[in-house]
Structure formats: C-alpha cells, structure tokens
Amino acid sequence: MPAPLTRILYVEDEPDIQAVAKLALEAVGGYTVHACSSGRDALQAMEEFRPQLALLDVMMPGMDGPAKLEQLRLLPHGMRLPVVFMTAKVQPEEVLALKKLGALAVIPKPFDPLQLAAQVNAIWERDQMGQS
C-alpha cells in the first residue's frame, strides 16, 4: 500500500496559474501545497517543507524547470524527490526529453483544475507501486 501523498512543492511563476493550481490541489485534493514563484524560492523551501512530490513549471525566467530539477537533485531531500513537470510544450519529443531528465510525468497546460489533484494522485500512486 503506497504512502498517501500529502505535501506538494509547486513552482510556477505565473500568479494566476499558481493560484488556480494551488487552490485545486488543496480544495479538491486535500494536499498541503507550498507554492513558490521561482526556482530559488523552491530550493530554499525544500528542507523546511520536505515535500513528497514537486510540480515544476518548465518555462520560467532565471531557472527553468530542467535547471530547477538539476538543482533539487543536489539537495539531500531532493535526490529522490518525485518530480512532475507542467508545460504547454507537450510534443512527444519534448515530453520524452523531460522524462529522460527524471520526471515521472508531464501534465499539459492548460490543465483542468477539477482534474489536477486526481492526475497528480494517479502519478503518485503509479510511482509508489513501482517502488514497492
């Protein structure tokens, strides 16, 4: 039986998208979500918040999603942290490239707020079943 997902680190620079996703994950999914607007904020939040999963926007100023993932992997808690990317770029070769970086999945934008928590939970459960 997989451990239930409760804590999600969510990194998104667009305030409107961040607010909608955070609300959807908290209200519909019952998750505790720590939202960050930059990769730097996410790195600072890692050890204190200790997320079980990270949702990362791919295209961001300063540090994009793949760069954030690389930095997260350098932290003790980030080495094995499951990561899901969210992006509007969902061509098969782009999705494959993100999965090769270690992402569990890619959630396309725009996303359905009412389905987001279920999508994240399904990805989490699939990953946990693979590790048991």
N, C-alpha and C positions, 0 to 999 in steps of 0.2 A: 504494500500500500504506500503510495507516494506521500511525502510530507506535503501538507497543504501550503500553497503559496499565500503569503500574507504581505510581504514587503517588496515594493517595486520602486526602483530608481528610474525616473523618467526624465530624459534630456531632450528638450525641444526649445528652440529659440523664438518661435512664433507664439506670442502670448495668447492669441485666441485659440490656436490649436492645442496649446498646452492646457489651457483652462478646460476645454471640452473633454480632452482625453483624461485629465486628472479627475474631473467630476464623474465621467463614465466609469472609470476604474474603481473609484471609491464608492459611488452611489449604487451602481449596478453590480460590481464585482465584490464589494466589501473589502477591498485591498487598502493597505496603508501605502500612500504614494508620496515619495519625496521628489518634487519636481525641481529641475534645475534648468536654467536658461543657457548655460554654457558648459563646455567640457571641463573647464577649470573648476566651476562650482561642483560638478559631479565628482571630480577627483577628491575635492575637499570633503564631500558628504559621505564618501564610501565607508570609511572606518567607523564613523559615528552611527550612521544609519544601518549599516550592514544589510544591504538588500539581498534578496534571494534571486532576483532577476533584474536585468536592466533593459529598458526600452530606449533605444537611441535613434534620434533623427539622423539621417545620413548627411543631408546638406545643411551645414551651419557655418557661419563665419568663424574664422580663427582656427577652430579644431573640428574637422568634420567627423562623422560617425566612425569611419575606419581608424582615424587617428585617435579618437577617444577610446576605442576598443584596445588599441595598442597600448595606450597609457594605463587603462584599467588593468590590463594583464600584468603590469609591473608591480601592482599593489598586492600585498599578501591576500586580502579578501577578494581581489579581482581576478586572481589566476584562474579560478574555476567558475567564476560567475557566469551563469547562462545569460546570453545576450540575444535580443531580438531587435532587428532594425525596422524602422518605419520610414518609408520613402515613396515618392511619386514615381521614381525611376524603377519600374518593375519589368523591364525587358529580361528575358530568360538569362542572357549573359551577365547582366548586372546583378540579378538575384544569385546566380551561381558564384560570382566573384565575392559577394558578401558572405555567402555560406562557406566559401573556402577560407575566409578570414576567421571563421569560427562561430558565425551566427547560427542560432538554432533555426531561425525562420525570418522571413521578411513580410511585414504587414503593409499592404499597399495603402497609400494616401490618395484620395481622401478615404478615411475609414468610416464605418458605421458606428457611432457612439454606443448604440444599444447592443452591438455585437462584439465590441472591442474586448470586454472582460472575458467573454466566452472564448474568443480567439486566443487570448493570452493564456487562459487556463488550459485549453486544449494543447497548446505548445508546451506548457509546463508539464502537464501530465505525460505527454509523449516522451519528453526528455527524461523525466523521473523513472518511467517504466524501463527506458533503455539503460539506465544506470543501476537498476536493482539486480 
